[in-house]
Structure formats: C-alpha cells, structure tokens
Amino acid sequence: MHLEKIKSPADLNPLNYKELVELAAEMREFIVQAVAKTGGHLGSNLGAVELTIALHRIFKSPHDVIIWDTGHQTYVHKMITGRQADFSQLRKRNGLSGYPSSSESEHDFVENSHASTSLSWASGLVTGFELTGQESRRAIAVVGDGSMTGGMAFEALNNLGHYGQKAIIILNDNGRSYAPTVSRLSTAMSKLRQSPNYWKGRQAVTSILDKIPLGGEVKRGLSGAAAAMRDMWEPPAFFETLGVRYLGPIDGHDLEELESALRSAAAYEDGPIVVHVLTEKGRGYAPAEDDVEKHFHDIAIFDPATGSESAKHKGASYTKTFTKILLESAENDPKIVAVTAAMPGSTGLLPFQKRFPDRIFDVGIAEQHALTSAAGMARAGLRPVVAIYSTFLARAFDQALYDVGLHRLPVIFCIDRAGITGADGPSHHGIFDISMYARIPGMTIFAPSSIQELEIMFREALNITTGPVAIRWPKGIALESDSAGAGLTARSVAIGKHVCLVSAGNMLAPCMEAATILADDGIEASIWDARVLKPIDPKLIANAHGHPLVVTVEDGVRIGGFGSLMSDALQRSPGVPPRLLQLGVSDAYIDHGGVDEIHAELGLDGTGIASTVRNALQF
C-alpha cells in the first residue's frame, strides 16, 4: 500500500511511474469508500487523481500556490497534504470541508468553491508576488468542470494575456460541469479530441519514441517536445489570440505525459500558459462512468458496490414538485420558457428539457447572462422561469436589480437550496437571497412552508405581470400539509395573546414546536405563516400589533432579511409598534454540518425559539 505512506507532497517524489499508477488506483478506491459514507463530490475527484499527483510532484505547494476552480475537485489534494485520516468526518460539523479551507492547511491558499474565479485569483497573486519580491513563487490555476463557460474566466484570460502575467492555467477538460458543458469552446475541444489528424500524429510520435532505445531523461525530454508539436495538428487560435500560450491536449491520466507538459509550462517565462488536459469524470468507478447525467458529480450516502443512494435520502422534495407544476403550466402556456446555468438536472429541469427542448436554455456557468437574457425574453413577451441555486444567484444581483427589476419584467426566479444547506459549507448556504432580492423595487418574494404551498405560489407567480417574482425553497425532503394559503396573503396558524411568531418558509415547523413548548409554561403564541415575504400582508401587521412581542423566524441572514421588512412595516403602520425580535442566521459565515444541528446552534429549532421567547417575556 502506497497511500498510507503519503503524508505530504514530498512523499510522492520517491515513487516511480509504476508505483504512482498503483497509488492512483488506491486513491480512487479510498475516495469511493469515503464518499459512500458521507456523501460528497465524487466524479470530479475521480477524474483529477493523476493530475493532482503530477501537480504536487512538479510544483512545490504551498510555496507555489495551486488554486482550484470549483474547489470540489480537491479530495486528492487533501489526501496528499496530510488529511487522509480526516475523511471519516468529511462534510460533517467541525470535520473536513469538501472544499479548500485555509483553516485546515497551508496548502489551501485560496478557499475557492464557486466557478470561474481561479484565473482572476491567479492574476492577482502573480501581480502581488512580482511587486513584493516573491518572483520565485508560481500561481497555478486548475480550471475544470465547465468553469470556462463563465464570463469572469474570459475577463481574466484577457487581462492575463494583455499584461503578460506568468500564470500557469491547467484546463482540466472533462467536457462537463454538472451536465455536459455548454459552450463553443467546449465544442472545439471535443472536436480536437476526435480529430483523426491529431490522433494519427500523436500515435506516430509515440511509436517513434517507443522504438528508439533512449534513456529515461532523454525520452521524457522528447515527450515534452512531442507535446509542443501537437500545435501542428490543431492551431490553438483561441488562447493564442488572447496572448496565452497553449500546450496540449495532454492525456490527463498519463502521469509521464502530464509531468512532461507541466515541466514545460513551469519553464515558460514569456507570459501565461494554458495546459489543456483531457480527463474523464468519474474515471475508475463504473457506476459513475455510466451515469449519463452528471457522472456522480455529487452524491448522497450510497452503496459503493452498486452506486445506489441510500433510501433514506429519497422522498418528496420541493424540486420535484417544482418540476411537476412547471410542466403542467408549460403545457397550457407556450410562452413559458426555462433558463438554467449548467444545472438542468439538479434544478429539476431535465423533464422540461425532454418535453420542450426548444423552450429551455442552459447558458453554462453564466448566471449574469442567464438573468439578462431572461430579461430580454420577458421584454419580448415570454414568461421566463430561471432556476438557480440561491448561492449562485448571488452572482447576478446587478442583473436582477437593473435589467430585470428596473424594467419591471415578469421573470420568475425559482431559488433552490435556499437557507442553510448543510454539508457544503459557507460558500453554498443559501442565506443571502432574501436580504439581496428584497432590495429590488417591485419584487415579490414567496417562501413555501409545504409542497402544497409551492404549487399555489407558482400559479400565483404566473399571474403577476407587473414585476419579477422569486420563490425560494430549501434543500431536502419537503413537508406536506393539509392547509395552505392563497394569493398574496399570510396564513394564521394559531392564536395566542403573549407572543406572535411569524415564520418565513420552512421555519413554520420549528415555530409550531416552539409554541407547544411555550404552552407548557403558560405562554400563548400566535403563529403566522408569512408565505409572502414581500410585500407583507397588512392583516399580518395588524394582528402583530395586538401582541407585546413579535418574533420573526427565517432561514436566512437577519440583517436586511425578512425580519427587517417586518420591522419597517410595523414602524410605518398606525400605532406604537410592538417589541420585535428577529431570529435568523447570524452575521457570520457558517461552516458545514447537518442542517438540523446548524439550526439548533443558531437557535432556529423549536427549543431555541422557545428559549428566546421565554427570556424576552421573562416567564
């Protein structure tokens, strides 16, 4: 076993290529077994094993900074940098992060987890190194999983080439983000993969080298030259036009070829250079290789023998309900179109894509473009439904504010993974959408507390044509209810005289639990399901005035969130406003862990809410 001896990058150096191939196989088995127990990102890490090994053998981290775009592909990096023993706690509270984390290791220089940013990081780091006398340090950006479809990556490429910055770019080309990558660049790469001229030329050079009795160092040197000769068969016009030297394509699972190319890149001194590496997402694990949709990009706890997810992670969900109501609505209204940013499967749009292939637009990892193009669709008379995770929607606030909002366009934002999402941590919790999107004049925000509410709210959203609408829902199994509201009104759930609990979305269940706990202490609570976070129902405000204490509870940041909207509405309504407490996520970045345990730590479970009320009323 080689893996148990790897405690730091230096431990890779004594291994020969045969041993490194064996190590790669051990790493893949380790990753499959570890992720099977905790869930996590599987396919992308299986595809990056040899690349990560080669990077750590050629470059000297942390002196040389490796920046991982879409940092979910760093499991092997973590194993090499001394964190193998921590994988039993992968993505668990106070355990190993599923992304780079500077608090874990000095090798995680950048805590990168959103796509298309690594090239900008590299540009800034190279500038900093040059101006602070650290010229010996290199910045290596590993771009993969569709990140080159993001506009920010192209902006950075333009500046890297313009200023001749000596950054090394590794294009980890597996042809996919979550789904197959959507871009002309990806199409060009695919054509290059299949080019008969390229493969004939490559085979010819390889055959010649194999027949010549050369020493290892000479052969490796000629292999590097052969890599450079590939330009003869496919001119890398795209990168070269931007002033970025191109090297490749390289077999991303051939360690000798990888190291030869990386040495060439490290020796290049005339500006930025991209090393185009071909890898296979999910490589080495048959269930992932056979997964047509996303090659097990991410997966919950599963059986490693079959690849089947645990049954306890399946059930009714808001996303499935959204799929159902969207299809029903689209059957009756040909103007409804769907827009997503590289995630048609995860946002529930694959059935829509199958049923209406001409009415869905996957723009790649380009949320800004998604929103402005949706604005254009709406301006032309369509009803665009934009399905994006809450955390990624943050990237397009400007477009939502000025392109959609300013023009009062009826775009429907379907915000999945809203609130605390759990194991993916601070960059993926969807806790900022209320505070951001409530700032948009004319925006209507729905927050369903049950599956039934989501169906009602989506139909209501289609009736609103005077401005944008957002519907936010959480990750995981959804609640079902026999009761539901209607229109833009709040729903009264219980009546009491001591405190008015106002729930936003999925916080209704803990509010009801808190009311039961408080009743044992003689505290009577009114409970309201706000349903519509903006505009707030005047009846809710009027009722709240009849209580000495009002407590808002939301699965989002307190500052600027729903509680702030309630505060403003109470102050502007007639009479002296009651005392208001706003419960929500604190003004901090929240680490990864189970949703329930994070909610409990934040005081957003039934016990925590009851304790807050009890202390406030001094019962």
C-alpha positions as CSV (number, residue, x, y, z in Angstrom):
1,M,0.0,0.0,0.0
2,H,1.5,3.3,-1.1
3,L,-1.3,5.6,0.1
4,E,-0.7,5.1,3.8
5,K,2.8,6.4,3.3
6,I,1.7,9.7,1.7
7,K,1.7,12.3,4.5
8,S,2.9,15.3,2.4
9,P,3.6,16.2,-1.2
10,A,7.3,15.3,-0.7
11,D,6.4,11.6,-0.1
12,L,5.4,11.4,-3.8
13,N,8.9,12.0,-5.1
14,P,10.5,8.6,-4.4
15,L,7.8,6.7,-6.3
16,N,8.4,5.5,-9.9
17,Y,5.7,5.7,-12.5
18,K,4.5,2.1,-11.9
19,E,4.1,2.9,-8.2
20,L,2.3,6.1,-9.0
21,V,-0.2,4.2,-11.1
22,E,-0.8,1.9,-8.2
23,L,-1.1,4.9,-5.9
24,A,-3.7,6.4,-8.2
25,A,-5.8,3.2,-8.1
26,E,-5.6,3.2,-4.3
27,M,-6.7,6.8,-4.1
28,R,-9.7,6.1,-6.3
29,E,-10.8,3.3,-4.1
30,F,-10.2,5.4,-1.0
31,I,-12.4,8.2,-2.4
32,V,-15.2,5.9,-3.4
33,Q,-15.3,4.3,0.1
34,A,-15.0,7.7,1.9
35,V,-17.7,9.5,-0.1
36,A,-20.0,6.4,0.2
37,K,-20.2,7.0,3.9
38,T,-20.6,10.8,4.0
39,G,-21.8,11.9,0.6
40,G,-19.9,14.5,-1.4
41,H,-18.4,15.2,-4.8
42,L,-17.3,12.0,-6.4
43,G,-17.0,12.2,-10.2
44,S,-14.8,15.3,-10.4
45,N,-12.3,13.9,-7.9
46,L,-12.1,10.5,-9.5
47,G,-11.2,12.3,-12.8
48,A,-8.5,14.5,-11.2
49,V,-6.3,11.9,-9.5
50,E,-3.3,11.7,-11.8
51,L,-3.5,15.5,-12.5
52,T,-3.3,16.2,-8.8
53,I,-0.4,13.8,-8.2
54,A,1.5,15.4,-11.1
55,L,0.9,18.9,-9.9
56,H,2.3,18.1,-6.5
57,R,5.4,16.4,-7.9
58,I,6.2,19.3,-10.3
59,F,5.3,22.3,-8.2
60,K,6.1,22.9,-4.5
61,S,3.0,23.7,-2.6
62,P,2.4,25.9,-0.6
63,H,5.3,28.0,-2.0
64,D,3.8,27.5,-5.4
65,V,0.1,28.3,-5.0
66,I,-2.4,25.8,-6.5
67,I,-5.8,27.5,-7.0
68,W,-8.7,25.0,-7.5
69,D,-11.6,26.4,-9.6
70,T,-14.8,24.8,-8.4
71,G,-12.9,23.6,-5.3
72,H,-14.9,20.4,-5.0
73,Q,-12.2,18.6,-7.0
74,T,-9.6,18.8,-4.1
75,Y,-10.1,15.5,-2.3
76,V,-6.9,14.0,-3.7
77,H,-5.1,17.3,-2.9
78,K,-6.3,17.0,0.7
79,M,-5.1,13.4,0.8
80,I,-1.6,14.3,-0.4
81,T,-1.4,17.2,2.0
82,G,-1.8,15.1,5.1
83,R,-5.6,14.9,5.7
84,Q,-6.4,11.3,4.8
85,A,-7.4,10.4,8.4
86,D,-9.9,13.3,8.4
87,F,-12.1,11.8,5.6
88,S,-14.3,9.9,8.0
89,Q,-15.6,13.4,9.0
90,L,-15.8,14.7,5.5
91,R,-18.5,17.5,5.3
92,K,-19.6,16.8,8.9
93,R,-19.9,19.6,11.5
94,N,-16.4,20.6,12.7
95,G,-15.0,18.0,10.3
96,L,-13.1,18.1,7.0
97,S,-14.5,20.6,4.5
98,G,-15.5,19.4,1.0
99,Y,-13.7,22.5,-0.4
100,P,-10.3,24.1,0.1
101,S,-10.1,25.6,3.6
102,S,-7.2,27.7,4.8
103,S,-8.1,26.8,8.4
104,E,-7.3,23.2,7.6
105,S,-4.0,23.5,5.8
106,E,-1.4,26.0,4.5
107,H,-1.8,24.2,1.1
108,D,-5.3,25.6,0.8
109,F,-4.2,29.1,-0.1
110,V,-7.5,30.1,-1.6
111,E,-10.9,29.0,-0.3
112,N,-12.3,28.7,-3.7
113,S,-15.6,27.0,-4.3
114,H,-17.6,29.0,-6.9
115,A,-16.8,28.5,-10.6
116,S,-14.8,30.7,-13.0
117,T,-12.8,32.7,-10.4
118,S,-9.4,30.9,-10.3
119,L,-7.9,32.8,-13.2
120,S,-8.7,36.2,-11.6
121,W,-7.1,34.9,-8.3
122,A,-4.0,33.8,-10.3
123,S,-3.8,37.2,-12.0
124,G,-3.9,39.0,-8.6
125,L,-1.5,36.6,-7.0
126,V,1.1,36.9,-9.8
127,T,0.9,40.7,-9.5
128,G,1.3,40.5,-5.8
129,F,4.3,38.1,-6.0
130,E,6.1,40.3,-8.5
131,L,5.6,43.5,-6.6
132,T,6.6,42.1,-3.2
133,G,9.8,40.4,-4.3
134,Q,8.3,36.8,-4.4
135,E,9.1,36.2,-8.1
136,S,10.1,32.6,-7.3
137,R,6.5,31.7,-6.4
138,R,4.1,30.5,-9.1
139,A,0.3,30.7,-9.3
140,I,-1.3,27.6,-10.9
141,A,-5.0,27.8,-11.6
142,V,-6.8,24.5,-12.2
143,V,-9.9,25.2,-14.2
144,G,-12.4,22.4,-14.7
145,D,-16.0,21.2,-14.7
146,G,-17.2,23.8,-17.1
147,S,-15.7,26.8,-15.4
148,M,-14.5,28.2,-18.8
149,T,-18.1,28.9,-19.7
150,G,-18.2,31.7,-17.0
151,G,-17.6,35.2,-18.2
152,M,-15.3,36.0,-15.3
153,A,-12.8,33.4,-16.6
154,F,-12.7,35.2,-20.0
155,E,-12.2,38.5,-18.4
156,A,-9.2,37.2,-16.5
157,L,-7.8,35.5,-19.6
158,N,-7.9,38.8,-21.4
159,N,-6.0,40.6,-18.7
160,L,-3.5,37.7,-18.1
161,G,-2.6,37.9,-21.8
162,H,-2.7,41.7,-22.0
163,Y,-0.2,42.1,-19.1
164,G,1.8,39.0,-19.9
165,Q,1.4,37.7,-16.4
166,K,3.3,34.4,-15.8
167,A,0.4,32.3,-14.6
168,I,0.0,28.6,-15.3
169,I,-3.5,27.6,-16.3
170,I,-4.5,23.9,-16.2
171,L,-7.6,23.4,-18.3
172,N,-9.0,20.2,-16.8
173,D,-11.2,19.3,-19.7
174,N,-13.7,16.6,-18.9
175,G,-16.4,18.0,-21.2
176,R,-18.8,18.6,-18.3
177,S,-19.9,20.9,-15.5
178,Y,-22.8,19.2,-13.7
179,A,-24.2,18.4,-17.1
180,P,-22.3,18.4,-20.4
181,T,-20.6,21.7,-20.7
182,V,-22.4,24.3,-22.8
183,S,-20.0,26.4,-24.9
184,R,-18.5,26.8,-28.3
185,L,-15.1,26.4,-26.7
186,S,-16.2,23.0,-25.3
187,T,-17.4,22.0,-28.8
188,A,-14.0,23.0,-30.2
189,M,-12.2,20.9,-27.5
190,S,-14.5,17.9,-28.3
191,K,-13.6,18.2,-32.0
192,L,-9.9,18.3,-31.0
193,R,-10.4,15.1,-29.0
194,Q,-11.9,13.4,-32.1
195,S,-9.5,14.8,-34.7
196,P,-8.0,12.0,-36.9
197,N,-5.1,14.2,-37.7
198,Y,-4.3,14.8,-34.0
199,W,-4.5,11.2,-33.0
200,K,-2.6,10.0,-36.1
201,G,0.2,12.5,-35.3
202,R,0.2,11.6,-31.7
203,Q,0.4,7.9,-32.4
204,A,3.2,8.4,-34.9
205,V,5.3,10.3,-32.5
206,T,4.6,7.8,-29.7
207,S,5.5,4.9,-31.9
208,I,8.8,6.5,-32.9
209,L,9.8,7.2,-29.3
210,D,8.9,3.6,-28.3
211,K,11.2,2.2,-31.0
212,I,14.3,4.3,-30.1
213,P,16.5,2.9,-27.3
214,L,16.8,6.1,-25.3
215,G,17.4,6.8,-21.6
216,G,14.6,8.0,-19.4
217,E,15.6,11.6,-19.2
218,V,16.1,11.9,-23.0
219,K,12.8,10.2,-23.7
220,R,11.0,12.5,-21.3
221,G,12.5,15.5,-23.0
222,L,11.4,14.3,-26.4
223,S,8.0,13.6,-25.0
224,G,7.8,17.2,-24.0
225,A,8.8,18.2,-27.5
226,A,6.1,15.9,-28.9
227,A,3.6,17.7,-26.7
228,A,4.6,21.0,-28.1
229,M,4.3,19.5,-31.7
230,R,0.6,19.0,-31.2
231,D,0.1,22.6,-32.2
232,M,0.9,21.5,-35.7
233,W,-2.3,19.4,-35.9
234,E,-4.7,21.9,-34.3
235,P,-3.8,25.6,-34.1
236,P,-4.8,26.9,-30.6
237,A,-6.1,30.1,-32.1
238,F,-8.4,30.9,-29.2
239,F,-5.8,31.1,-26.5
240,E,-3.0,32.5,-28.6
241,T,-5.2,35.4,-29.8
242,L,-5.6,36.4,-26.2
243,G,-1.8,36.3,-25.7
244,V,-1.9,33.0,-23.8
245,R,0.5,30.2,-24.8
246,Y,-1.2,26.9,-25.5
247,L,0.1,23.4,-24.7
248,G,-1.8,20.3,-25.4
249,P,-4.0,18.4,-25.4
250,I,-2.5,16.1,-22.8
251,D,-3.8,12.7,-21.7
252,G,-4.8,13.6,-18.1
253,H,-4.4,10.0,-16.9
254,D,-0.9,9.5,-18.2
255,L,1.5,10.6,-15.5
256,E,4.6,10.7,-17.6
257,E,2.9,12.9,-20.2
258,L,1.4,15.1,-17.6
259,E,4.7,15.7,-15.8
260,S,6.4,16.5,-19.1
261,A,3.8,19.1,-20.0
262,L,3.8,20.6,-16.6
263,R,7.6,20.9,-16.6
264,S,7.4,22.7,-20.0
265,A,4.8,25.1,-18.5
266,A,6.8,25.8,-15.5
267,A,9.8,26.7,-17.7
268,Y,7.8,29.1,-19.8
269,E,8.8,32.7,-18.9
270,D,7.1,34.9,-21.5
271,G,3.6,35.2,-20.1
272,P,0.6,33.0,-19.2
273,I,0.4,29.4,-20.5
274,V,-2.5,27.0,-20.6
275,V,-2.0,23.3,-20.4
276,H,-5.0,21.5,-21.9
277,V,-5.6,18.2,-20.1
278,L,-8.1,15.6,-21.1
279,T,-9.7,13.7,-18.2
280,E,-12.7,11.5,-17.6
281,K,-15.1,12.5,-14.9
282,G,-15.9,9.5,-12.7
283,R,-12.9,7.5,-14.0
284,G,-12.3,4.2,-12.4
285,Y,-15.7,3.7,-10.8
286,A,-18.2,2.0,-13.2
287,P,-21.4,3.5,-11.7
288,A,-20.0,7.0,-12.1
289,E,-18.7,6.4,-15.6
290,D,-22.2,5.0,-16.6
291,D,-24.1,8.0,-15.1
292,V,-25.1,9.8,-18.2
293,E,-26.4,12.9,-16.5
294,K,-23.5,14.0,-14.3
295,H,-21.1,11.1,-13.7
296,F,-21.8,11.2,-10.0
297,H,-20.7,14.9,-9.8
298,D,-22.2,14.9,-6.4
299,I,-24.0,12.2,-4.5
300,A,-25.5,11.5,-1.1
301,I,-24.6,8.5,1.0
302,F,-24.5,5.4,-1.3
303,D,-23.7,1.7,-1.6
304,P,-20.1,1.6,-3.1
305,A,-20.8,-1.9,-4.5
306,T,-23.7,-0.6,-6.7
307,G,-23.6,3.2,-6.6
308,S,-27.2,3.3,-5.3
309,E,-28.1,6.1,-3.0
310,S,-29.4,5.3,0.5
311,A,-33.2,5.1,0.5
312,K,-33.5,7.5,3.5
313,H,-32.2,10.3,1.3
314,K,-35.1,9.9,-1.2
315,G,-38.6,11.2,-0.9
316,A,-40.8,14.2,-1.8
317,S,-39.0,17.4,-2.4
318,Y,-39.7,21.0,-3.4
319,T,-37.6,20.5,-6.6
320,K,-39.7,17.5,-7.7
321,T,-42.8,19.5,-7.0
322,F,-41.4,22.4,-9.0
323,T,-40.8,20.1,-11.9
324,K,-44.4,18.9,-11.8
325,I,-46.1,22.3,-11.7
326,L,-43.7,23.8,-14.3
327,L,-44.6,21.0,-16.8
328,E,-48.3,21.4,-16.1
329,S,-48.1,25.1,-16.6
330,A,-46.0,25.0,-19.7
331,E,-48.4,22.6,-21.3
332,N,-51.1,25.3,-21.1
333,D,-48.9,28.3,-21.8
334,P,-46.4,28.2,-24.8
335,K,-44.8,31.4,-23.6
336,I,-43.2,29.7,-20.6
337,V,-39.5,29.1,-21.1
338,A,-36.9,27.8,-18.7
339,V,-33.4,29.1,-18.1
340,T,-30.6,27.4,-16.0
341,A,-26.9,27.9,-15.5
342,A,-25.3,24.5,-16.2
343,M,-27.6,22.6,-13.7
344,P,-30.7,21.3,-15.5
345,G,-30.7,18.1,-13.6
346,S,-30.1,19.5,-10.1
347,T,-32.7,22.2,-10.5
348,G,-35.4,19.8,-11.8
349,L,-35.4,20.9,-15.4
350,L,-34.4,17.7,-17.2
351,P,-38.1,16.6,-17.7
352,F,-38.9,20.0,-19.1
353,Q,-35.9,19.7,-21.4
354,K,-37.1,16.4,-22.7
355,R,-40.7,17.6,-23.1
356,F,-39.9,21.1,-24.5
357,P,-36.4,21.0,-26.0
358,D,-36.8,24.3,-27.8
359,R,-38.0,26.2,-24.7
360,I,-35.1,25.5,-22.3
361,F,-31.8,27.4,-22.3
362,D,-28.8,26.1,-20.4
363,V,-26.3,29.0,-20.6
364,G,-23.5,27.3,-18.8
365,I,-21.9,28.7,-15.7
366,A,-23.0,32.2,-16.5
367,E,-25.6,33.4,-14.1
368,Q,-25.3,37.0,-15.1
369,H,-26.0,36.2,-18.7
370,A,-28.9,33.9,-17.6
371,L,-30.7,36.8,-15.9
372,T,-30.2,39.5,-18.6
373,S,-31.1,37.0,-21.3
374,A,-34.2,36.2,-19.3
375,A,-35.0,39.9,-19.1
376,G,-34.8,40.0,-22.9
377,M,-37.1,37.1,-23.2
378,A,-39.6,38.7,-20.9
379,R,-39.3,42.0,-22.8
380,A,-40.2,40.1,-26.0
381,G,-43.3,38.6,-24.4
382,L,-42.2,35.3,-23.0
383,R,-42.5,34.1,-19.4
384,P,-39.0,33.0,-18.4
385,V,-38.6,30.8,-15.3
386,V,-35.0,31.0,-14.1
387,A,-34.0,28.0,-11.9
388,I,-30.7,28.6,-10.0
389,Y,-29.4,27.7,-6.5
390,S,-29.6,30.5,-4.0
391,T,-25.8,30.7,-3.5
392,F,-25.2,31.0,-7.3
393,L,-27.9,33.6,-7.8
394,A,-25.9,36.0,-5.7
395,R,-23.5,36.3,-8.7
396,A,-26.2,38.1,-10.7
397,F,-27.6,40.6,-8.3
398,D,-26.7,43.5,-10.6
399,Q,-28.6,42.0,-13.5
400,A,-31.6,41.2,-11.3
401,L,-31.6,44.8,-9.9
402,Y,-31.1,46.7,-13.1
403,D,-32.0,44.5,-16.1
404,V,-35.0,42.7,-14.6
405,G,-36.1,44.9,-11.7
406,L,-35.7,48.3,-13.3
407,H,-37.7,47.3,-16.3
408,R,-40.3,45.6,-14.0
409,L,-40.2,42.4,-16.1
410,P,-42.2,39.3,-15.1
411,V,-39.2,37.0,-14.7
412,I,-39.9,34.2,-12.2
413,F,-36.8,33.3,-10.1
414,C,-37.1,29.8,-8.7
415,I,-34.5,29.7,-6.0
416,D,-33.5,26.2,-5.0
417,R,-31.3,25.3,-2.0
418,A,-32.4,28.4,0.0
419,G,-31.4,28.7,3.6
420,I,-28.9,26.5,5.5
421,T,-27.9,23.7,3.1
422,G,-25.6,21.7,5.3
423,A,-22.6,19.8,4.2
424,D,-21.2,22.1,1.5
425,G,-20.5,24.9,4.0
426,P,-20.2,28.7,3.9
427,S,-20.0,29.2,0.2
428,H,-23.1,27.2,-0.5
429,H,-25.5,28.1,2.2
430,G,-28.4,30.0,0.6
431,I,-28.8,32.5,3.3
432,F,-28.4,35.8,1.5
433,D,-31.1,35.8,-1.2
434,I,-33.8,37.4,0.9
435,S,-31.6,40.3,2.0
436,M,-30.4,40.9,-1.5
437,Y,-33.5,40.4,-3.6
438,A,-35.9,42.2,-1.1
439,R,-33.9,45.3,-2.1
440,I,-35.3,45.2,-5.7
441,P,-38.3,47.5,-6.0
442,G,-41.4,45.7,-7.3
443,M,-40.0,42.3,-6.4
444,T,-42.5,39.7,-4.9
445,I,-40.9,37.0,-2.7
446,F,-42.7,33.8,-1.9
447,A,-41.5,31.3,0.7
448,P,-43.5,28.0,0.8
449,S,-43.8,26.0,4.0
450,S,-45.0,22.9,2.2
451,I,-45.3,21.2,-1.1
452,Q,-48.9,22.3,-1.5
453,E,-47.8,26.0,-0.9
454,L,-45.2,25.8,-3.7
455,E,-47.8,24.7,-6.2
456,I,-50.1,27.5,-5.2
457,M,-47.3,30.1,-5.2
458,F,-46.1,29.1,-8.7
459,R,-49.5,29.5,-10.2
460,E,-49.8,32.9,-8.4
461,A,-46.4,33.9,-9.7
462,L,-47.7,33.4,-13.3
463,N,-50.5,35.8,-12.6
464,I,-48.1,38.6,-11.6
465,T,-47.0,40.6,-14.7
466,T,-46.0,43.9,-13.1
467,G,-42.6,42.9,-11.9
468,P,-40.3,40.0,-11.0
469,V,-41.2,37.2,-8.6
470,A,-39.0,35.0,-6.5
471,I,-39.9,31.7,-4.9
472,R,-37.3,30.3,-2.5
473,W,-37.3,26.8,-1.1
474,P,-34.9,24.7,0.9
475,K,-32.8,21.6,0.1
476,G,-34.0,18.1,1.2
477,I,-37.2,16.4,2.0
478,A,-40.2,18.7,1.9
479,L,-43.1,18.9,4.3
480,E,-46.7,18.2,3.2
481,S,-49.7,20.0,4.7
482,D,-53.5,19.8,4.7
483,S,-53.7,23.5,5.0
484,A,-52.5,26.2,2.6
485,G,-52.9,29.8,1.9
486,A,-53.9,31.7,-1.2
487,G,-52.9,34.7,-3.2
488,L,-50.6,37.2,-1.6
489,T,-51.9,36.8,1.9
490,A,-50.3,35.4,5.1
491,R,-51.9,32.4,6.9
492,S,-52.9,32.4,10.5
493,V,-52.0,29.0,12.0
494,A,-52.7,29.6,15.8
495,I,-54.0,32.4,18.0
496,G,-52.4,33.5,21.3
497,K,-52.0,36.6,23.4
498,H,-48.4,36.7,24.6
499,V,-46.3,36.4,21.5
500,C,-46.7,36.5,17.8
501,L,-44.4,34.1,16.0
502,V,-44.0,34.9,12.3
503,S,-42.5,32.2,10.2
504,A,-40.8,32.5,6.8
505,G,-41.0,29.4,4.7
506,N,-39.6,26.2,6.2
507,M,-39.4,27.8,9.7
508,L,-43.1,27.1,10.3
509,A,-42.4,23.6,11.8
510,P,-40.0,24.8,14.4
511,C,-42.3,27.7,15.2
512,M,-45.1,25.3,15.9
513,E,-42.8,23.1,18.0
514,A,-41.8,26.2,20.0
515,A,-45.4,27.1,20.6
516,T,-46.1,23.7,22.0
517,I,-43.1,24.1,24.4
518,L,-44.2,27.6,25.4
519,A,-47.7,26.4,26.2
520,D,-46.3,24.2,28.9
521,D,-45.0,27.4,30.6
522,G,-48.4,29.1,30.2
523,I,-47.2,31.3,27.2
524,E,-49.8,31.5,24.5
525,A,-48.4,32.1,21.0
526,S,-50.0,33.2,17.8
527,I,-48.4,31.7,14.7
528,W,-48.4,33.1,11.3
529,D,-47.0,31.6,8.1
530,A,-46.0,34.7,6.3
531,R,-46.0,33.0,2.9
532,V,-45.2,36.2,1.1
533,L,-42.1,37.9,2.4
534,K,-42.5,40.9,0.2
535,P,-45.0,42.6,0.1
536,I,-46.1,41.7,3.7
537,D,-49.8,41.1,4.2
538,P,-51.4,44.1,6.0
539,K,-53.5,41.7,8.0
540,L,-50.4,40.1,9.5
541,I,-49.1,43.5,10.5
542,A,-52.4,44.5,12.1
543,N,-52.5,41.2,14.1
544,A,-48.9,41.6,15.2
545,H,-49.8,45.0,16.8
546,G,-52.0,43.1,19.2
547,H,-49.1,41.4,20.9
548,P,-46.5,42.7,23.3
549,L,-43.8,40.7,21.5
550,V,-43.4,39.8,17.8
551,V,-40.7,37.3,16.8
552,T,-39.8,36.7,13.1
553,V,-38.0,33.4,12.3
554,E,-36.2,33.0,9.0
555,D,-33.7,30.6,7.4
556,G,-31.5,33.5,6.1
557,V,-29.4,36.3,7.5
558,R,-31.1,38.6,10.0
559,I,-29.5,41.8,8.7
560,G,-31.6,43.0,5.8
561,G,-33.8,39.9,5.8
562,F,-37.5,39.2,6.4
563,G,-37.3,40.5,10.0
564,S,-36.1,43.8,8.7
565,L,-39.0,44.0,6.3
566,M,-41.4,43.3,9.2
567,S,-39.7,45.9,11.3
568,D,-40.2,48.5,8.6
569,A,-43.8,47.5,8.0
570,L,-44.6,47.7,11.8
571,Q,-43.0,51.1,12.2
572,R,-44.9,52.5,9.2
573,S,-48.3,51.1,10.3
574,P,-50.6,53.1,12.7
575,G,-50.0,52.9,16.4
576,V,-47.0,52.2,18.6
577,P,-45.1,49.2,17.1
578,P,-44.7,46.2,19.4
579,R,-41.3,44.9,20.5
580,L,-39.7,42.9,17.7
581,L,-37.1,40.2,17.8
582,Q,-35.5,38.9,14.6
583,L,-34.3,35.3,14.6
584,G,-32.2,34.1,11.7
585,V,-28.7,33.4,10.7
586,S,-26.0,35.4,12.5
587,D,-23.7,37.9,10.8
588,A,-21.1,35.3,10.1
589,Y,-20.0,32.7,7.6
590,I,-21.5,29.4,8.7
591,D,-19.3,26.3,8.4
592,H,-20.6,22.9,7.0
593,G,-22.6,20.4,9.0
594,G,-26.0,18.9,9.3
595,V,-28.9,21.3,8.7
596,D,-30.7,20.4,11.9
597,E,-27.6,20.8,14.1
598,I,-26.7,24.1,12.5
599,H,-30.3,25.4,13.0
600,A,-30.0,24.2,16.7
601,E,-26.8,26.1,17.1
602,L,-28.3,29.2,15.7
603,G,-31.4,28.9,17.9
604,L,-33.7,28.2,15.0
605,D,-35.1,25.0,16.2
606,G,-38.2,24.7,18.4
607,T,-36.2,24.7,21.7
608,G,-34.1,27.7,20.6
609,I,-37.1,29.8,19.6
610,A,-39.0,28.9,22.8
611,S,-35.9,29.8,24.9
612,T,-35.6,33.2,23.1
613,V,-39.3,34.0,23.7
614,R,-39.2,32.9,27.3
615,N,-36.2,35.1,28.1
616,A,-37.8,38.0,26.3
617,L,-41.0,37.7,28.2
618,Q,-39.2,36.8,31.4
619,F,-41.5,33.9,32.2
